[in-house]
Amino acid sequence: MEQRSQSDPASFLASCAPRLRAYLRVLLKDEADTEDALQEVFLKYLEKGPPSDLEAERWLMRVARNQALDERRSEIRRKARERTAGERLTVVCPDPANQIGDAEEAAKMDRCLRQLDLEHREMVYLSVVEQWPVRKIAERTGVSKSTVAQRVQEGLVLLNRLFHGDSLIRGGEG
């Protein structure tokens, strides 16, 4: 992301939008929630903004992460309320016909990535897709370097198992 221009915050936000959207999409799994969270991040930027132009990228990533975590907590509470009310949640199974060719493999990888808990999914995304080193991930997320490295390694192992059809036994969703 490029640095913010005091005179043109809209252009700066437009330049940041694709990466922030991708990051939020990994954390939230849902397009509508992703767009809502992105709008909230932009509103917070326009209302408060980072302490300085030099901190703009870090500030946006931190606010985006916090917004996504807030959204996920709200979703978890909502699902818990639905379960206690006796409502059944619909489970959508992937269509096996979509697993042929490159596009289908990418879609399968995306589905597998979304099955990881939030902590592993976030670290794998930042490491593999954004190609951030452990140090940068730790700085931007506030998670220790050793924990980042461990979550990336574990996440990649879990992702590989999911992609190749091994089932995982996990408690809950991240």
BELGI-V836404 format. One record per residue. N is the residue number from 0. RES is the residue in one letter. BURIAL is + if it has 16 or more other ideal C-beta (glycine too) atoms within 10 Angstrom, else -. Layout:
BEGIN
N,RES,BURIAL + N,RES,BURIAL
END
This chain:
BEGIN
0,M,+ + 1,E,- + 2,Q,- + 3,R,+ + 4,S,- + 5,Q,- + 6,S,- + 7,D,- + 8,P,- + 9,A,- + 10,S,- + 11,F,+ + 12,L,+ + 13,A,- + 14,S,- + 15,C,+ + 16,A,- + 17,P,- + 18,R,+ + 19,L,+ + 20,R,+ + 21,A,- + 22,Y,+ + 23,L,+ + 24,R,+ + 25,V,+ + 26,L,+ + 27,L,+ + 28,K,+ + 29,D,- + 30,E,- + 31,A,- + 32,D,+ + 33,T,+ + 34,E,- + 35,D,- + 36,A,+ + 37,L,+ + 38,Q,- + 39,E,+ + 40,V,+ + 41,F,+ + 42,L,- + 43,K,+ + 44,Y,+ + 45,L,- + 46,E,- + 47,K,- + 48,G,+ + 49,P,+ + 50,P,- + 51,S,- + 52,D,- + 53,L,- + 54,E,- + 55,A,+ + 56,E,+ + 57,R,- + 58,W,+ + 59,L,+ + 60,M,+ + 61,R,+ + 62,V,+ + 63,A,+ + 64,R,+ + 65,N,- + 66,Q,+ + 67,A,+ + 68,L,- + 69,D,- + 70,E,+ + 71,R,+ + 72,R,- + 73,S,- + 74,E,- + 75,I,- + 76,R,- + 77,R,- + 78,K,- + 79,A,- + 80,R,- + 81,E,- + 82,R,- + 83,T,- + 84,A,- + 85,G,- + 86,E,- + 87,R,- + 88,L,- + 89,T,- + 90,V,- + 91,V,- + 92,C,- + 93,P,- + 94,D,- + 95,P,- + 96,A,- + 97,N,- + 98,Q,- + 99,I,- + 100,G,- + 101,D,- + 102,A,- + 103,E,- + 104,E,- + 105,A,- + 106,A,- + 107,K,+ + 108,M,- + 109,D,- + 110,R,- + 111,C,+ + 112,L,+ + 113,R,- + 114,Q,+ + 115,L,+ + 116,D,+ + 117,L,+ + 118,E,+ + 119,H,+ + 120,R,+ + 121,E,+ + 122,M,+ + 123,V,+ + 124,Y,+ + 125,L,+ + 126,S,+ + 127,V,- + 128,V,- + 129,E,- + 130,Q,- + 131,W,+ + 132,P,- + 133,V,+ + 134,R,- + 135,K,+ + 136,I,+ + 137,A,+ + 138,E,+ + 139,R,+ + 140,T,+ + 141,G,- + 142,V,+ + 143,S,- + 144,K,- + 145,S,- + 146,T,- + 147,V,+ + 148,A,+ + 149,Q,+ + 150,R,+ + 151,V,+ + 152,Q,- + 153,E,+ + 154,G,+ + 155,L,+ + 156,V,- + 157,L,+ + 158,L,+ + 159,N,- + 160,R,- + 161,L,+ + 162,F,- + 163,H,- + 164,G,- + 165,D,- + 166,S,- + 167,L,- + 168,I,- + 169,R,- + 170,G,- + 171,G,- + 172,E,- + 173,G,-
END
